[in-house]
Each structure stands twice: as C-alpha cells, then as structure tokens.
Amino acid sequence: MRTRIALGSMLAAAVLTLTAPSAQAADAGDGARSSDRSCGELRLTGSLPVPPAGMAVEREVSIGADCTARFGAVRMVPAEKAEGAAARAATAASGVSGATADGTHRVAGWNEMYDCCNIRMTGLYTASEWTTGGGRVTGASTEATQQWNREPWNAGWSLTSARSDTDCTADCAVSRTEAHADFGYRGIFDATGTWYANTHHSYVDLAADGTASCRFDVELRHTFVGWNWRHGCA
C-alpha cells in the first residue's frame, strides 16, 4: 500500500532549511580550486511527504551567482519521469499498492548533488519495504546505496565511508532508518583531495498505518555557482 495524500496539503507540508556558515561571491566557470570561485561551506535540509502510488515528489535547490541557495518548487511527477537514478528508484517503489493499512508497502528516496554542468557528483539512495498488520509494523527493511562520478585516470569522486542504522525491524510502532554517506574528491579540479567533500544524510520513517516520511540533509565543504541539490521520494 502507498500513502494517499491530497496534493495541496502534501506540497504545503514540504520543509526546507538552509545553513551557510560561510559564503563568498563567485564567478561563473568551472569548479577549479580557488577561494574567489568558491561559495564556501553549505548545509541544506529538506523534508518531503510520500506521494500517492505511481507518483514521485521532488525538489531542486541551486546555488545562485551570489552564492545563495535558490529553492525550486516541490514538484509532483509520475514516478518514471523522475530523473536518472531517481526514476529507477521511484519506479521500483511504486510496484505495491492496496486499499487498507495492512499489507506490504514500499518507498524510495534519493539525495543527490549535481555540478554546474548537470553531472551528478554524489548520491545516496534508500529503498524500503515494510509490512503492517494489527496496528504494528510486522517487518521492515531499508537498503541504502551510494553512487558517485569518476573521471578518467582513476580520478574524481569516491566514497570514503557509509553506514545505515535501523532502530526496529519487527513488531514496531515505527521503523526508523538513518543512512549516511561521505564522499571525497581528487581529480582535475583539485589534485590535493582536500578541497571538496560532500556528506549526505537520509532519514526514513515507516509507520504502522502504512504511511512514511522522507527527510534529507547534505553538507558541502565547498560549493560552486550552479551546483544543485536534488532530493525526492516515491
């Protein structure tokens, strides 16, 4: 079963916050290491409700020329219309449906960073399945996976650490999972490997009534004009 939520109230429930400890104006161009081209450290947090079956809800946040975050609208799209890896996750999650709270449910989430050339740098993905009955979560599992962009000559982004923790997998009121992924970069835009680092956090709550919620954080050691954060669930 998938959560049925009125479109208007669902979109109104989306939450996004921004924390930018340091930011500096940047020029357009490539992502080469240079303090006058960096927007500094940035953290973004987003929360989205799960959409109706067969649909995906997503949001994009871009870094503007003045190094401020520009928040796009929350969009409801058919699951297969979500972009790239997000579309595959959303389509897979839409396969189970039903009319009551008791049964099997699925939800997928994606948490991605793209550069100014629309190349996905790093991404964290979750896929959850849970069963409910008698007002309880009778079984639950959430798998977290990561993807990142590589460059020729064994360079580019790499996964430095990842973990996923679920507090309850059977006989639960709610099953909560936290997934985390740390990525580093060494390549054409920084040969030292010390300048860029992306850390993704995704949180999934699976409830006994068949509903779910998706929350996301991303922390960036340095950002650049035109980078954008895409997150969503289905």
MARLOVEX-249375 format. One record per residue: x, y, z of N, C-alpha, C in turn; residue in three letters. Coordinates in Angstrom, 1 decimal, decimal comma, m for minus. Layout:
BEGIN
[[X Y Z] [X Y Z] [X Y Z] ALA];
...
This chain:
BEGIN
[[0,8 m1,2 0,0] [0,0 0,0 0,0] [0,9 1,2 0,0] MET];
[[0,4 2,3 m0,7] [1,2 3,6 m0,7] [0,3 4,6 m0,1] ARG];
[[0,9 5,6 0,5] [0,2 6,7 1,2] [m0,6 7,5 0,2] THR];
[[m1,9 7,8 0,5] [m2,7 8,7 m0,3] [m2,8 10,0 0,4] ARG];
[[m2,3 11,1 m0,2] [m2,3 12,4 0,5] [m2,8 13,4 m0,5] ILE];
[[m3,7 14,3 m0,1] [m4,2 15,4 m1,0] [m3,0 16,2 m1,5] ALA];
[[m3,0 16,5 m2,8] [m1,9 17,2 m3,4] [m1,6 18,5 m2,7] LEU];
[[m2,6 19,3 m2,5] [m2,4 20,6 m1,9] [m1,7 20,5 m0,6] GLY];
[[m2,3 19,7 0,3] [m1,7 19,6 1,7] [m0,3 19,0 1,6] SER];
[[m0,1 18,1 0,7] [1,2 17,4 0,7] [2,3 18,4 0,3] MET];
[[2,0 19,2 m0,7] [3,1 20,1 m1,2] [3,3 21,2 m0,1] LEU];
[[2,2 21,6 0,6] [2,4 22,6 1,6] [3,2 22,1 2,8] ALA];
[[3,2 20,8 2,9] [4,0 20,2 4,1] [5,5 20,1 3,9] ALA];
[[5,9 20,3 2,6] [7,4 20,2 2,4] [8,1 21,3 3,1] ALA];
[[9,3 20,9 3,7] [10,1 21,8 4,5] [11,5 21,8 4,0] VAL];
[[12,1 23,0 3,9] [13,5 23,1 3,5] [14,1 24,2 4,3] LEU];
[[15,3 23,9 4,9] [16,1 24,9 5,6] [17,5 25,0 5,1] THR];
[[18,1 26,1 5,3] [19,4 26,4 4,8] [20,3 26,9 5,9] LEU];
[[21,5 26,4 6,0] [22,5 26,9 6,9] [23,8 27,1 6,1] THR];
[[24,3 28,3 6,1] [25,5 28,6 5,3] [26,5 29,4 6,2] ALA];
[[27,4 28,7 6,9] [28,3 29,3 7,8] [29,2 30,3 7,1] PRO];
[[29,6 30,0 5,9] [30,4 31,0 5,1] [30,0 30,9 3,7] SER];
[[30,0 32,1 3,0] [29,7 32,1 1,6] [30,4 33,3 1,0] ALA];
[[30,9 33,2 m0,2] [31,6 34,2 m0,9] [31,2 34,3 m2,3] GLN];
[[31,0 35,5 m2,9] [30,6 35,6 m4,2] [31,5 34,9 m5,2] ALA];
[[30,9 34,3 m6,2] [31,7 33,5 m7,2] [31,4 33,9 m8,6] ALA];
[[32,3 33,7 m9,5] [32,1 33,9 m10,9] [31,6 32,6 m11,5] ASP];
[[31,0 32,8 m12,7] [30,6 31,6 m13,5] [31,9 30,9 m14,0] ALA];
[[31,8 29,6 m14,3] [33,0 29,0 m14,8] [33,1 27,6 m14,3] GLY];
[[34,3 27,0 m14,4] [34,5 25,6 m13,9] [34,6 25,6 m12,4] ASP];
[[34,8 24,4 m11,9] [34,9 24,2 m10,4] [36,3 24,2 m9,9] GLY];
[[37,3 24,8 m10,6] [38,7 24,8 m10,2] [38,8 25,3 m8,8] ALA];
[[39,8 24,8 m8,1] [40,1 25,2 m6,7] [40,6 26,6 m6,7] ARG];
[[39,9 27,5 m6,0] [40,3 28,9 m5,9] [39,3 29,6 m4,9] SER];
[[39,8 30,3 m3,9] [38,9 30,8 m2,9] [38,0 31,9 m3,5] SER];
[[38,4 32,5 m4,6] [37,5 33,5 m5,2] [36,4 32,9 m6,1] ASP];
[[36,4 31,6 m6,2] [35,5 30,9 m7,1] [34,6 30,0 m6,2] ARG];
[[34,8 29,9 m5,0] [34,1 29,0 m4,1] [33,0 29,7 m3,3] SER];
[[31,9 29,1 m3,1] [30,8 29,6 m2,3] [30,9 29,2 m0,8] CYS];
[[32,0 28,5 m0,5] [32,2 28,1 0,9] [31,4 26,9 1,4] GLY];
[[31,3 26,7 2,7] [30,6 25,6 3,3] [29,1 25,9 3,2] GLU];
[[28,4 24,8 3,1] [26,9 24,9 3,0] [26,2 23,6 3,5] LEU];
[[25,1 23,8 4,2] [24,3 22,7 4,6] [22,9 22,9 4,2] ARG];
[[22,2 22,0 3,7] [20,8 22,1 3,3] [20,0 20,9 3,9] LEU];
[[18,8 21,2 4,3] [17,9 20,2 4,9] [16,6 20,2 4,3] THR];
[[16,0 19,1 3,9] [14,7 19,1 3,2] [13,9 17,9 3,8] GLY];
[[12,6 18,1 3,8] [11,6 17,1 4,2] [10,5 17,0 3,2] SER];
[[10,1 15,8 2,8] [9,0 15,6 1,8] [8,1 14,5 2,3] LEU];
[[6,8 14,7 2,1] [5,9 13,6 2,4] [5,9 12,6 1,2] PRO];
[[5,5 11,4 1,5] [5,4 10,4 0,4] [4,2 10,6 m0,5] VAL];
[[4,3 10,6 m1,8] [3,2 10,9 m2,7] [2,3 9,7 m2,9] PRO];
[[1,2 9,9 m3,6] [0,4 8,8 m4,0] [1,1 7,7 m4,8] PRO];
[[0,5 6,6 m4,9] [1,1 5,5 m5,6] [1,4 5,9 m7,1] ALA];
[[2,5 5,5 m7,6] [2,8 5,8 m9,0] [3,4 7,2 m9,3] GLY];
[[3,5 8,0 m8,2] [4,0 9,3 m8,3] [5,3 9,5 m7,5] MET];
[[6,0 10,6 m7,9] [7,2 10,9 m7,1] [7,1 12,4 m6,8] ALA];
[[7,6 12,8 m5,6] [7,7 14,2 m5,2] [9,2 14,6 m5,1] VAL];
[[9,6 15,7 m5,7] [11,0 16,0 m5,7] [11,2 17,6 m5,7] GLU];
[[12,4 18,0 m5,3] [12,7 19,4 m5,2] [14,1 19,6 m5,5] ARG];
[[14,4 20,7 m6,2] [15,8 21,1 m6,5] [16,2 22,4 m5,9] GLU];
[[17,4 22,5 m5,4] [17,9 23,7 m4,8] [19,2 24,0 m5,5] VAL];
[[19,3 25,2 m6,1] [20,5 25,6 m6,9] [21,3 26,7 m6,2] SER];
[[22,6 26,8 m6,4] [23,4 27,8 m5,9] [23,5 29,0 m6,9] ILE];
[[23,0 30,1 m6,5] [23,0 31,3 m7,5] [24,3 32,0 m7,6] GLY];
[[24,3 33,0 m8,5] [25,6 33,7 m8,7] [26,1 34,5 m7,5] ALA];
[[25,2 34,8 m6,6] [25,6 35,5 m5,3] [25,8 34,5 m4,2] ASP];
[[26,0 33,2 m4,5] [26,3 32,2 m3,5] [25,1 31,9 m2,6] CYS];
[[23,9 32,3 m2,9] [22,8 32,0 m2,0] [22,0 30,8 m2,7] THR];
[[21,3 30,1 m1,8] [20,5 28,9 m2,3] [19,2 29,4 m2,9] ALA];
[[18,9 28,9 m4,0] [17,6 29,2 m4,7] [16,7 28,0 m4,7] ARG];
[[15,6 28,1 m4,0] [14,8 27,0 m3,7] [13,7 26,8 m4,9] PHE];
[[13,8 25,7 m5,5] [12,8 25,4 m6,5] [11,5 24,9 m5,9] GLY];
[[10,4 24,9 m6,7] [9,2 24,4 m6,2] [9,2 22,9 m6,0] ALA];
[[8,4 22,4 m5,0] [8,2 21,0 m4,9] [7,3 20,5 m6,0] VAL];
[[7,8 19,5 m6,7] [7,1 19,0 m7,9] [6,6 17,6 m7,7] ARG];
[[5,3 17,4 m8,2] [4,8 16,0 m8,2] [4,8 15,6 m9,7] MET];
[[5,5 14,4 m9,9] [5,6 13,9 m11,3] [5,3 12,4 m11,2] VAL];
[[5,0 11,8 m12,4] [4,9 10,4 m12,5] [6,2 9,8 m12,1] PRO];
[[6,2 8,6 m11,4] [7,5 8,0 m10,9] [8,5 7,9 m12,0] ALA];
[[8,1 7,4 m13,2] [9,0 7,2 m14,3] [9,6 8,5 m14,9] GLU];
[[9,0 9,6 m14,5] [9,5 10,9 m15,0] [10,6 11,5 m14,1] LYS];
[[10,8 11,0 m12,9] [11,9 11,4 m12,1] [13,2 11,2 m12,8] ALA];
[[14,3 11,9 m12,6] [15,5 11,9 m13,4] [16,4 10,8 m12,9] GLU];
[[17,1 10,2 m13,9] [18,2 9,3 m13,7] [17,9 8,2 m12,7] GLY];
[[18,9 8,0 m11,8] [18,8 7,0 m10,8] [17,5 7,2 m9,9] ALA];
[[17,1 8,4 m9,8] [15,9 8,7 m9,0] [14,7 8,0 m9,7] ALA];
[[14,6 8,0 m11,0] [13,5 7,4 m11,7] [13,5 5,9 m11,5] ALA];
[[14,6 5,3 m11,5] [14,7 3,9 m11,3] [14,2 3,5 m9,9] ARG];
[[14,6 4,3 m8,9] [14,2 4,1 m7,5] [12,7 4,3 m7,4] ALA];
[[12,2 5,4 m8,0] [10,8 5,7 m7,8] [9,9 4,7 m8,5] ALA];
[[10,3 4,2 m9,7] [9,5 3,2 m10,4] [9,5 1,9 m9,6] THR];
[[10,6 1,5 m9,0] [10,6 0,3 m8,3] [9,7 0,4 m7,0] ALA];
[[9,7 1,5 m6,4] [8,9 1,7 m5,2] [7,4 1,7 m5,5] ALA];
[[7,0 1,9 m6,7] [5,6 2,1 m7,0] [4,9 0,8 m7,3] SER];
[[5,6 m0,3 m7,1] [5,0 m1,6 m7,5] [4,0 m2,2 m6,6] GLY];
[[3,9 m1,8 m5,3] [3,0 m2,4 m4,4] [1,9 m1,4 m4,1] VAL];
[[0,6 m1,8 m4,1] [m0,5 m0,9 m3,8] [m1,5 m1,7 m3,1] SER];
[[m2,5 m1,0 m2,5] [m3,5 m1,7 m1,7] [m4,5 m0,7 m1,2] GLY];
[[m5,6 m1,1 m0,5] [m6,6 m0,2 m0,1] [m6,7 m0,1 1,4] ALA];
[[m5,9 m0,8 2,2] [m6,0 m0,8 3,6] [m4,6 m0,6 4,2] THR];
[[m4,5 m0,2 5,5] [m3,2 0,0 6,1] [m2,5 m1,3 6,2] ALA];
[[m3,2 m2,5 6,3] [m2,5 m3,7 6,5] [m2,0 m4,2 5,1] ASP];
[[m0,8 m4,7 5,1] [m0,2 m5,2 3,8] [1,2 m4,9 3,7] GLY];
[[1,7 m4,9 2,4] [3,1 m4,6 2,1] [3,2 m3,2 1,4] THR];
[[4,2 m2,5 1,8] [4,4 m1,1 1,4] [5,9 m0,9 0,9] HIS];
[[6,1 0,0 0,0] [7,4 0,4 m0,4] [7,6 1,9 m0,5] ARG];
[[8,8 2,4 m0,3] [9,1 3,8 m0,5] [10,6 3,9 m0,9] VAL];
[[10,9 4,8 m1,7] [12,3 5,0 m2,1] [12,6 6,5 m2,0] ALA];
[[13,9 6,8 m1,7] [14,3 8,2 m1,5] [15,6 8,4 m2,2] GLY];
[[15,9 9,6 m2,7] [17,1 10,0 m3,4] [17,6 11,3 m2,9] TRP];
[[18,9 11,5 m2,8] [19,6 12,6 m2,2] [20,9 12,8 m3,0] ASN];
[[20,8 13,8 m3,9] [21,9 13,9 m5,0] [22,5 15,3 m5,1] GLU];
[[23,7 15,4 m5,4] [24,4 16,7 m5,7] [24,9 16,7 m7,2] MET];
[[24,5 17,7 m7,9] [24,9 17,9 m9,3] [25,8 19,1 m9,4] TYR];
[[26,7 19,1 m10,4] [27,6 20,3 m10,6] [26,9 21,2 m11,6] ASP];
[[27,6 22,3 m12,0] [27,0 23,3 m12,9] [26,8 22,8 m14,3] CYS];
[[27,4 21,6 m14,6] [27,3 21,1 m16,0] [26,2 19,9 m16,0] CYS];
[[25,5 19,9 m14,9] [24,4 18,9 m14,7] [24,9 17,4 m14,7] ASN];
[[26,1 17,3 m14,1] [26,7 16,0 m13,9] [26,5 15,6 m12,4] ILE];
[[25,9 14,5 m12,2] [25,7 14,1 m10,8] [27,1 13,7 m10,2] ARG];
[[27,5 14,4 m9,1] [28,7 14,2 m8,4] [28,6 13,0 m7,4] MET];
[[27,6 13,1 m6,5] [27,4 12,2 m5,5] [25,9 11,9 m5,2] THR];
[[25,6 10,7 m4,7] [24,2 10,4 m4,4] [24,0 9,3 m3,4] GLY];
[[23,0 9,5 m2,6] [22,6 8,5 m1,6] [21,2 8,1 m1,8] LEU];
[[20,9 6,8 m1,8] [19,6 6,3 m2,2] [19,1 5,3 m1,1] TYR];
[[17,8 5,3 m0,8] [17,3 4,4 0,1] [16,1 3,7 m0,6] THR];
[[15,9 2,4 m0,3] [14,8 1,6 m0,7] [14,2 0,8 0,4] ALA];
[[13,0 1,1 0,8] [12,4 0,5 2,0] [11,2 m0,4 1,6] SER];
[[11,0 m1,4 2,3] [9,8 m2,3 2,2] [9,4 m2,7 3,6] GLU];
[[8,1 m2,6 3,9] [7,6 m3,0 5,3] [6,2 m3,5 5,2] TRP];
[[5,9 m4,4 6,1] [4,6 m5,0 6,2] [3,9 m4,5 7,5] THR];
[[2,6 m4,4 7,4] [1,9 m3,9 8,6] [0,7 m4,8 8,8] THR];
[[0,3 m4,9 10,1] [m0,9 m5,7 10,5] [m1,2 m5,5 11,9] GLY];
[[m2,5 m5,4 12,3] [m2,8 m5,3 13,7] [m2,3 m4,0 14,4] GLY];
[[m2,1 m2,9 13,6] [m1,6 m1,7 14,2] [m0,1 m1,7 14,5] GLY];
[[0,6 m2,6 13,9] [2,1 m2,7 14,1] [2,8 m2,8 12,8] ARG];
[[4,0 m2,4 12,8] [5,0 m2,8 11,7] [5,4 m4,2 12,0] VAL];
[[5,0 m5,2 11,2] [5,4 m6,6 11,4] [6,8 m6,9 10,9] THR];
[[7,2 m6,2 9,9] [8,6 m6,4 9,3] [9,0 m5,2 8,5] GLY];
[[10,3 m4,9 8,6] [10,7 m3,7 7,8] [12,2 m3,9 7,5] ALA];
[[12,5 m3,4 6,3] [13,9 m3,4 5,8] [14,2 m2,1 5,0] SER];
[[15,3 m1,5 5,1] [15,7 m0,4 4,3] [17,1 m0,6 3,8] THR];
[[17,3 m0,6 2,5] [18,7 m0,7 2,0] [19,1 0,7 1,5] GLU];
[[20,4 1,0 1,8] [21,0 2,2 1,4] [22,1 1,9 0,4] ALA];
[[22,1 2,7 m0,7] [23,2 2,5 m1,7] [23,7 3,9 m2,1] THR];
[[24,9 3,9 m2,7] [25,6 5,2 m3,0] [26,1 5,1 m4,4] GLN];
[[26,1 6,3 m5,1] [26,7 6,4 m6,4] [27,5 7,7 m6,5] GLN];
[[28,5 7,7 m7,3] [29,4 8,8 m7,4] [30,1 8,9 m8,8] TRP];
[[30,5 10,0 m9,2] [31,1 10,2 m10,5] [32,6 10,1 m10,5] ASN];
[[33,1 9,3 m11,5] [34,5 9,1 m11,6] [35,0 9,8 m12,9] ARG];
[[36,2 10,2 m12,9] [36,9 10,8 m14,1] [37,9 9,8 m14,7] GLU];
[[38,4 10,0 m15,9] [39,4 9,2 m16,4] [40,7 9,2 m15,5] PRO];
[[41,5 8,2 m15,7] [42,8 8,0 m15,0] [42,6 7,8 m13,5] TRP];
[[41,5 7,1 m13,1] [41,2 6,8 m11,7] [41,2 8,0 m10,8] ASN];
[[40,4 9,0 m11,3] [40,2 10,2 m10,5] [38,7 10,5 m10,3] ALA];
[[38,5 11,6 m9,6] [37,1 12,0 m9,4] [36,6 11,8 m8,0] GLY];
[[35,3 11,7 m7,9] [34,7 11,4 m6,6] [34,9 10,0 m6,1] TRP];
[[34,9 9,8 m4,8] [35,0 8,5 m4,2] [34,2 8,4 m2,9] SER];
[[33,8 7,2 m2,6] [33,1 7,0 m1,3] [34,1 6,8 m0,2] LEU];
[[34,1 7,6 0,8] [35,1 7,4 1,9] [34,5 6,7 3,1] THR];
[[33,2 6,8 3,3] [32,5 6,0 4,4] [31,0 6,0 4,2] SER];
[[30,4 5,0 4,7] [28,9 4,9 4,6] [28,4 4,0 5,7] ALA];
[[27,2 4,3 6,2] [26,6 3,4 7,2] [25,1 3,7 7,2] ARG];
[[24,3 2,6 7,6] [22,9 2,7 7,7] [22,4 2,0 8,9] SER];
[[21,6 2,6 9,7] [21,1 2,1 11,0] [19,6 2,1 11,1] ASP];
[[19,0 1,0 11,4] [17,5 0,9 11,6] [17,2 0,5 13,0] THR];
[[16,3 1,3 13,7] [16,1 1,1 15,1] [15,2 m0,1 15,4] ASP];
[[14,3 m0,5 14,5] [13,4 m1,6 14,7] [13,0 m2,2 13,4] CYS];
[[13,0 m3,5 13,3] [12,7 m4,2 12,1] [11,5 m5,2 12,2] THR];
[[11,0 m5,3 13,4] [9,8 m6,2 13,6] [9,0 m5,8 14,8] ALA];
[[7,7 m5,9 14,8] [6,8 m5,6 15,9] [7,1 m4,2 16,4] ASP];
[[7,0 m3,2 15,5] [7,3 m1,8 15,8] [6,1 m0,9 15,6] CYS];
[[6,0 0,2 16,4] [5,1 1,2 16,1] [5,6 2,0 14,9] ALA];
[[6,9 2,3 14,8] [7,5 3,0 13,7] [8,9 2,4 13,5] VAL];
[[9,3 2,2 12,3] [10,7 1,7 12,0] [11,4 2,9 11,4] SER];
[[12,5 3,3 12,0] [13,3 4,5 11,6] [14,7 4,1 11,1] ARG];
[[15,0 4,6 10,0] [16,4 4,3 9,4] [17,1 5,6 9,2] THR];
[[18,4 5,7 9,5] [19,3 6,8 9,2] [20,4 6,2 8,3] GLU];
[[20,6 6,8 7,1] [21,6 6,4 6,2] [22,5 7,6 6,0] ALA];
[[23,9 7,4 6,0] [24,9 8,4 5,9] [25,9 8,0 4,8] HIS];
[[26,4 8,9 4,1] [27,5 8,6 3,1] [28,4 9,9 3,0] ALA];
[[29,7 9,6 3,1] [30,7 10,6 3,0] [31,5 10,4 1,7] ASP];
[[31,7 11,5 0,9] [32,4 11,4 m0,3] [33,5 12,4 m0,4] PHE];
[[34,6 12,0 m1,0] [35,8 12,9 m1,2] [36,1 13,1 m2,7] GLY];
[[36,9 14,1 m3,0] [37,2 14,3 m4,4] [38,7 14,6 m4,6] TYR];
[[39,2 13,9 m5,6] [40,6 14,2 m6,0] [40,6 14,0 m7,5] ARG];
[[40,9 15,1 m8,3] [40,8 15,0 m9,7] [41,2 16,2 m10,4] GLY];
[[40,6 16,5 m11,6] [41,0 17,6 m12,4] [40,8 18,9 m11,8] ILE];
[[39,8 19,1 m10,9] [39,5 20,4 m10,3] [40,3 20,6 m8,9] PHE];
[[40,8 19,5 m8,4] [41,6 19,6 m7,2] [42,5 18,4 m7,0] ASP];
[[43,8 18,5 m7,3] [44,7 17,3 m7,2] [45,0 16,9 m5,8] ALA];
[[44,8 17,8 m4,8] [45,2 17,5 m3,4] [44,2 16,6 m2,7] THR];
[[43,0 16,6 m3,1] [41,9 15,8 m2,4] [41,5 16,4 m1,1] GLY];
[[41,8 17,7 m0,9] [41,4 18,3 0,4] [40,3 19,4 0,3] THR];
[[40,0 19,7 m1,0] [39,1 20,9 m1,1] [37,6 20,6 m1,1] TRP];
[[37,2 19,6 m1,8] [35,8 19,2 m1,9] [35,5 18,0 m1,1] TYR];
[[34,3 18,0 m0,4] [33,8 16,9 0,3] [32,3 17,0 0,4] ALA];
[[31,5 16,0 0,1] [30,1 16,0 0,2] [29,6 14,9 1,2] ASN];
[[28,8 15,3 2,1] [28,2 14,3 3,1] [26,7 14,3 3,0] THR];
[[26,1 13,2 2,7] [24,7 13,0 2,5] [24,1 12,3 3,7] HIS];
[[22,9 12,7 4,2] [22,2 12,0 5,2] [20,7 11,9 4,7] HIS];
[[20,2 10,7 4,9] [18,8 10,4 4,5] [18,1 9,7 5,7] SER];
[[16,9 10,1 6,0] [16,1 9,5 7,1] [14,7 9,1 6,6] TYR];
[[14,4 7,8 6,9] [13,1 7,3 6,5] [12,4 6,7 7,7] VAL];
[[11,1 7,2 7,9] [10,3 6,6 9,0] [9,1 5,9 8,3] ASP];
[[8,9 4,6 8,8] [7,9 3,7 8,2] [6,9 3,4 9,3] LEU];
[[5,7 3,8 9,1] [4,7 3,7 10,2] [3,8 2,5 10,1] ALA];
[[3,1 2,2 11,2] [2,2 1,0 11,3] [1,0 1,2 10,5] ALA];
[[0,6 2,5 10,1] [m0,6 2,7 9,3] [m0,3 2,7 7,8] ASP];
[[0,9 2,4 7,5] [1,3 2,3 6,0] [1,8 3,6 5,5] GLY];
[[1,9 4,6 6,3] [2,5 5,9 5,8] [4,0 5,9 6,1] THR];
[[4,6 6,9 5,4] [6,1 7,0 5,5] [6,4 8,5 5,4] ALA];
[[7,6 8,9 5,8] [8,2 10,2 5,6] [9,6 10,1 5,2] SER];
[[10,1 11,1 4,4] [11,4 11,2 3,9] [12,1 12,5 4,3] CYS];
[[13,3 12,5 4,9] [14,0 13,7 5,3] [15,4 13,6 4,8] ARG];
[[16,0 14,7 4,4] [17,3 14,7 3,8] [18,2 15,9 4,3] PHE];
[[19,5 15,6 4,4] [20,5 16,6 4,7] [21,6 16,4 3,7] ASP];
[[22,3 17,5 3,3] [23,6 17,4 2,6] [24,5 18,5 3,2] VAL];
[[25,7 18,2 3,4] [26,8 19,1 3,9] [27,9 19,1 2,9] GLU];
[[28,3 20,3 2,5] [29,3 20,5 1,4] [30,4 21,3 2,0] LEU];
[[31,6 20,8 1,8] [32,8 21,5 2,3] [33,0 22,8 1,5] ARG];
[[32,9 22,7 0,2] [32,9 23,9 m0,7] [31,9 23,7 m1,7] HIS];
[[31,2 24,8 m2,1] [30,3 24,7 m3,2] [30,7 25,7 m4,3] THR];
[[30,0 25,6 m5,4] [30,3 26,4 m6,5] [29,0 26,9 m7,2] PHE];
[[29,0 28,1 m7,8] [27,9 28,6 m8,5] [27,4 27,6 m9,5] VAL];
[[26,1 27,4 m9,5] [25,4 26,4 m10,4] [25,3 25,0 m9,9] GLY];
[[25,9 24,7 m8,8] [25,7 23,4 m8,2] [24,2 23,3 m7,8] TRP];
[[23,7 22,1 m7,8] [22,3 22,0 m7,3] [22,1 20,6 m6,6] ASN];
[[21,2 20,7 m5,6] [20,9 19,6 m4,8] [19,5 19,1 m5,2] TRP];
[[19,4 17,8 m5,5] [18,1 17,2 m5,8] [17,7 16,1 m4,9] ARG];
[[16,5 16,2 m4,3] [16,1 15,2 m3,4] [14,6 14,9 m3,6] HIS];
[[14,2 13,7 m3,3] [12,8 13,3 m3,5] [12,5 11,9 m3,0] GLY];
[[11,2 11,6 m3,0] [10,8 10,2 m2,6] [9,6 9,8 m3,4] CYS];
[[9,3 8,5 m3,4] [8,2 8,0 m4,1] [7,8 6,7 m3,5] ALA];
